[in-house]
Amino acid sequence: MSDPRAPGADLRDPAALAALEAVGLRRVEVLDEVGSTNDHLAAAARPAGGTDPAAAWPDLSLVAAGHQSAGRGRLDRVWTTEPGTALTFSLLLRPAGAVPLPDYPWLTLLMAVSVAEALAAEGVDAAVKWPNDVLVDGRKIAGLLAVLVPGDPPAVVLGAGVNVGQDALPVPTATSLRRLTGRASPRPQLLVRVLEAFLPRYRRLCAEPGAAAPGGALHAQVAGRMETLGRAVRAELPGGRPPLVGTAEGLGASGALLVRDAAGTVHEVTAGDVVHLRPAAPAAAAPGASDGGAGDRP
């Protein structure tokens, strides 16, 4: 008999599993604890020994965990929370050639928008920070990480972590549903809402070439939830390149962030950390005060 006190008991409840099946998932595995749902699912979905992993782990397979003890974000940053307080899951996507590899970044962006919409249904006004964070009033409430799984074409494991029931968080720039609303929404309900928002977008991306291109419906949905657009930003670029400072003006055809620098040149940022900058301080400062400089938004 399942222990009702186990970290994953709520996600393993028969009603929760039935709701997940009803949204269109092909396989669901719920773990009480795992190091990383992304690592677990990516290992299971990887070809090995001549077997076809797609038979056991088809498109739209999901792994959820009551507790993730070694969750990872971008740049291998570690994020841990108390058992049972966060919604942590990974979704396996096998577009099977329907989505060109250069367009895979849209999968993360579409999931980020879907998480933000699910949070809105809980009474929280959330927005997306390029490329994979969900913020409320500048504080992070959710993060996403996509991992490619070798294959022809490659599969994608798309992981998400949403702060739900935490009273205390490891950094002051984070928040949770409990801290924002005074209550912890049921994790199964939140997960179903995320999937109900994401799966139609995923199917549309697979079925309609150009749906995420500029002018397409999916492109407009992401841009409409993207708090980064129109902001002064600093992009910390990989490979030892100097940071890029400018204004985030839009999204490219493959989901890249378009940043216009002070000289008017538009750059495509495909990878890197993006920091939202505060506007400069007003010119009418107190006598003797220096001009305000840009800094990281909290």
C-alpha positions as CSV (number, residue, x, y, z in Angstrom):
1,M,0.0,0.0,0.0
2,S,1.3,3.5,-0.9
3,D,2.3,5.6,2.1
4,P,0.1,8.7,2.1
5,R,2.9,10.7,3.7
6,A,5.4,9.9,0.9
7,P,6.6,12.9,-1.1
8,G,4.9,11.7,-4.3
9,A,1.7,10.4,-2.8
10,D,-0.4,13.3,-4.1
11,L,0.9,12.8,-7.7
12,R,0.4,9.1,-7.5
13,D,-3.3,9.4,-6.4
14,P,-5.6,7.5,-8.8
15,A,-7.6,10.6,-9.6
16,A,-4.4,12.5,-10.4
17,L,-3.1,9.7,-12.6
18,A,-6.4,9.5,-14.4
19,A,-6.4,13.3,-15.0
20,L,-2.8,13.1,-16.4
21,E,-3.9,10.3,-18.8
22,A,-6.9,12.3,-19.9
23,V,-4.8,15.2,-21.1
24,G,-3.0,12.9,-23.6
25,L,0.1,11.5,-21.9
26,R,1.3,8.2,-23.2
27,R,3.2,7.1,-20.1
28,V,3.4,8.4,-16.5
29,E,5.9,7.5,-13.8
30,V,5.8,9.0,-10.4
31,L,8.7,8.8,-8.0
32,D,8.9,9.7,-4.4
33,E,12.4,10.9,-4.7
34,V,15.0,11.2,-7.5
35,G,18.2,13.1,-8.1
36,S,17.0,14.7,-11.2
37,T,13.8,13.9,-13.3
38,N,15.7,15.1,-16.4
39,D,18.6,12.7,-15.8
40,H,16.2,9.8,-15.0
41,L,14.1,10.3,-18.1
42,A,17.0,11.0,-20.4
43,A,18.7,7.8,-19.3
44,A,15.6,5.8,-19.8
45,A,14.9,7.3,-23.3
46,R,18.4,6.9,-24.6
47,P,19.0,4.1,-27.1
48,A,21.0,1.2,-25.6
49,G,21.8,-2.4,-26.6
50,G,20.0,-2.2,-29.9
51,T,16.6,-1.8,-28.3
52,D,14.1,0.8,-29.4
53,P,13.5,3.0,-26.3
54,A,10.6,4.8,-28.1
55,A,8.5,1.6,-27.6
56,A,8.8,1.8,-23.8
57,W,9.1,5.6,-23.6
58,P,7.0,7.1,-26.4
59,D,6.4,10.7,-27.2
60,L,4.6,12.5,-24.3
61,S,6.0,10.3,-21.5
62,L,6.2,12.0,-18.2
63,V,8.3,11.5,-15.0
64,A,7.2,13.5,-11.9
65,A,8.9,13.4,-8.5
66,G,7.7,14.2,-5.0
67,H,11.2,15.4,-4.2
68,Q,14.2,16.2,-6.4
69,S,17.4,16.0,-4.5
70,A,19.8,17.1,-7.2
71,G,17.8,19.2,-9.6
72,R,19.9,21.1,-12.2
73,G,19.3,24.3,-14.0
74,R,21.2,26.0,-16.8
75,L,25.0,25.9,-16.5
76,D,24.7,23.0,-14.0
77,R,23.4,25.2,-11.2
78,V,21.9,23.1,-8.4
79,W,18.5,23.8,-6.9
80,T,17.0,21.9,-4.0
81,T,13.9,22.3,-1.9
82,E,12.1,20.5,0.9
83,P,10.4,17.3,0.0
84,G,6.8,17.7,-1.3
85,T,7.1,21.5,-1.7
86,A,7.9,21.9,-5.4
87,L,6.3,20.5,-8.6
88,T,9.1,18.8,-10.5
89,F,8.6,16.9,-13.7
90,S,10.1,16.1,-17.0
91,L,8.3,15.5,-20.3
92,L,9.8,13.4,-23.1
93,L,9.1,14.8,-26.6
94,R,9.8,12.9,-29.8
95,P,8.8,15.3,-32.6
96,A,10.0,12.6,-35.1
97,G,11.1,15.2,-37.7
98,A,8.0,17.3,-37.5
99,V,10.0,20.1,-35.8
100,P,13.4,21.0,-37.3
101,L,16.3,20.8,-34.9
102,P,16.9,24.6,-35.1
103,D,13.4,25.2,-33.8
104,Y,13.8,23.0,-30.7
105,P,14.4,26.1,-28.5
106,W,10.7,26.9,-29.0
107,L,9.8,23.8,-26.9
108,T,11.3,25.5,-23.8
109,L,9.6,28.8,-24.6
110,L,6.2,27.2,-25.2
111,M,6.5,25.3,-21.9
112,A,7.5,28.5,-20.1
113,V,4.4,30.3,-21.4
114,S,2.3,27.3,-20.4
115,V,3.7,27.3,-16.8
116,A,2.9,31.1,-16.6
117,E,-0.7,30.5,-17.8
118,A,-1.2,27.7,-15.3
119,L,0.1,30.0,-12.5
120,A,-2.3,32.7,-13.8
121,A,-5.1,30.3,-13.2
122,E,-3.9,30.1,-9.5
123,G,-4.2,33.9,-9.2
124,V,-0.6,34.8,-9.9
125,D,0.5,37.2,-12.6
126,A,3.6,35.4,-14.0
127,A,5.7,36.3,-17.0
128,V,8.6,34.7,-18.9
129,K,12.2,35.7,-18.7
130,W,14.2,34.6,-21.8
131,P,15.0,31.8,-22.2
132,N,13.7,29.5,-19.5
133,D,12.6,31.3,-16.3
134,V,9.1,32.3,-15.1
135,L,9.0,35.3,-12.8
136,V,6.5,37.1,-10.6
137,D,7.4,40.7,-9.8
138,G,10.9,40.0,-10.8
139,R,11.3,36.9,-8.6
140,K,11.7,33.4,-10.0
141,I,8.9,31.0,-9.3
142,A,9.8,28.4,-12.0
143,G,12.6,27.3,-14.2
144,L,13.0,25.0,-17.1
145,L,15.8,22.9,-18.7
146,A,15.8,21.0,-22.0
147,V,18.1,18.1,-22.7
148,L,18.7,16.5,-26.1
149,V,18.5,12.7,-26.2
150,P,20.6,11.2,-29.0
151,G,18.6,9.7,-31.9
152,D,17.7,10.4,-35.5
153,P,16.1,12.8,-35.0
154,P,17.0,13.6,-31.4
155,A,14.4,13.5,-28.7
156,V,14.0,16.2,-26.0
157,V,13.5,15.9,-22.3
158,L,11.9,19.1,-21.1
159,G,12.1,19.5,-17.3
160,A,10.3,22.0,-15.1
161,G,10.5,23.0,-11.5
162,V,7.8,25.2,-9.9
163,N,8.0,26.5,-6.4
164,V,4.6,25.7,-4.8
165,G,4.6,25.2,-1.0
166,Q,7.9,26.7,0.2
167,D,7.7,29.1,3.1
168,A,11.5,29.8,2.9
169,L,13.6,29.7,-0.3
170,P,17.4,29.5,-0.6
171,V,17.8,32.9,-2.4
172,P,15.9,36.2,-2.0
173,T,15.3,36.4,-5.7
174,A,12.9,33.4,-5.6
175,T,9.3,33.1,-4.6
176,S,6.6,30.4,-4.4
177,L,2.8,30.1,-4.7
178,R,2.5,29.8,-0.9
179,R,4.4,33.1,-0.4
180,L,2.4,34.9,-3.0
181,T,-1.1,33.6,-2.2
182,G,-0.9,32.2,1.3
183,R,-1.7,28.7,0.2
184,A,-0.1,25.8,-1.7
185,S,-2.1,24.8,-4.7
186,P,-2.5,21.0,-5.2
187,R,0.5,19.9,-7.3
188,P,-1.6,17.5,-9.5
189,Q,-4.0,20.3,-10.4
190,L,-1.1,22.6,-11.3
191,L,0.6,19.9,-13.4
192,V,-2.6,19.2,-15.3
193,R,-3.1,22.9,-16.0
194,V,0.5,23.2,-17.3
195,L,0.0,20.2,-19.6
196,E,-3.4,21.4,-20.8
197,A,-1.8,24.7,-21.9
198,F,1.4,23.1,-23.4
199,L,0.2,20.0,-25.3
200,P,-2.0,21.9,-27.8
201,R,0.9,24.2,-28.5
202,Y,3.3,21.3,-29.0
203,R,0.9,19.6,-31.4
204,R,0.5,22.9,-33.3
205,L,4.3,23.3,-33.5
206,C,4.5,19.8,-35.0
207,A,1.6,20.2,-37.4
208,E,2.1,23.8,-38.7
209,P,5.4,24.8,-40.1
210,G,6.0,28.4,-39.4
211,A,3.6,28.6,-36.4
212,A,6.5,29.8,-34.2
213,A,8.0,32.0,-36.9
214,P,7.5,35.8,-36.7
215,G,3.9,36.5,-37.5
216,G,2.8,33.0,-36.4
217,A,0.4,32.3,-33.6
218,L,2.8,30.6,-31.3
219,H,5.4,33.3,-31.8
220,A,2.8,35.9,-30.7
221,Q,1.8,33.9,-27.7
222,V,5.4,33.6,-26.4
223,A,6.1,37.3,-27.2
224,G,3.0,38.3,-25.3
225,R,4.2,36.6,-22.1
226,M,7.8,37.6,-22.5
227,E,8.8,40.2,-19.8
228,T,12.3,40.5,-21.4
229,L,11.0,42.2,-24.5
230,G,11.3,45.9,-24.5
231,R,13.7,45.8,-21.5
232,A,17.3,47.0,-21.2
233,V,19.3,43.8,-20.8
234,R,22.8,42.5,-20.3
235,A,23.5,39.1,-22.0
236,E,26.4,37.2,-20.5
237,L,27.6,35.2,-23.6
238,P,29.3,31.9,-23.6
239,G,32.9,31.3,-24.9
240,G,34.5,34.1,-23.0
241,R,32.9,36.8,-25.2
242,P,32.2,40.2,-23.7
243,P,28.7,40.8,-22.4
244,L,26.2,42.4,-24.7
245,V,24.2,45.3,-23.4
246,G,21.2,46.7,-25.2
247,T,17.5,46.5,-25.7
248,A,15.6,43.2,-26.2
249,E,13.5,43.9,-29.2
250,G,12.0,40.6,-30.3
251,L,12.4,36.9,-30.9
252,G,14.0,35.4,-34.0
253,A,12.6,32.6,-36.1
254,S,14.2,29.9,-33.9
255,G,13.5,31.6,-30.6
256,A,16.7,33.6,-30.3
257,L,16.6,36.9,-28.4
258,L,17.1,39.9,-30.6
259,V,19.1,42.6,-28.8
260,R,19.9,46.0,-30.3
261,D,23.1,47.6,-28.9
262,A,23.9,51.3,-28.4
263,A,25.2,51.5,-32.0
264,G,22.0,50.2,-33.5
265,T,23.3,46.7,-34.4
266,V,20.8,43.9,-33.8
267,H,22.4,40.7,-32.4
268,E,20.9,37.2,-32.2
269,V,21.4,35.8,-28.7
270,T,21.0,32.0,-28.9
271,A,22.6,31.1,-25.6
272,G,23.7,32.9,-22.4
273,D,22.4,34.4,-19.2
274,V,20.2,37.5,-19.7
275,V,19.9,40.0,-16.9
276,H,17.1,42.5,-16.8
277,L,18.5,45.9,-16.0
278,R,16.9,48.7,-14.0
279,P,16.3,51.9,-15.9
280,A,18.7,54.7,-15.3
281,A,17.9,57.0,-12.3
282,P,16.0,60.2,-13.2
283,A,18.1,63.2,-14.1
284,A,16.6,65.4,-11.4
285,A,18.6,63.9,-8.6
286,A,19.5,65.5,-5.3
287,P,22.4,68.1,-5.5
288,G,25.7,66.3,-5.6
289,A,24.2,62.9,-6.4
290,S,25.7,60.9,-9.2
291,D,23.8,59.6,-12.2
292,G,22.2,56.2,-11.4
293,G,23.7,53.3,-13.2
294,A,22.0,50.1,-14.4
295,G,22.0,47.1,-12.2
296,D,20.5,43.6,-11.9
297,R,16.8,43.5,-11.3
298,P,16.1,41.6,-8.1
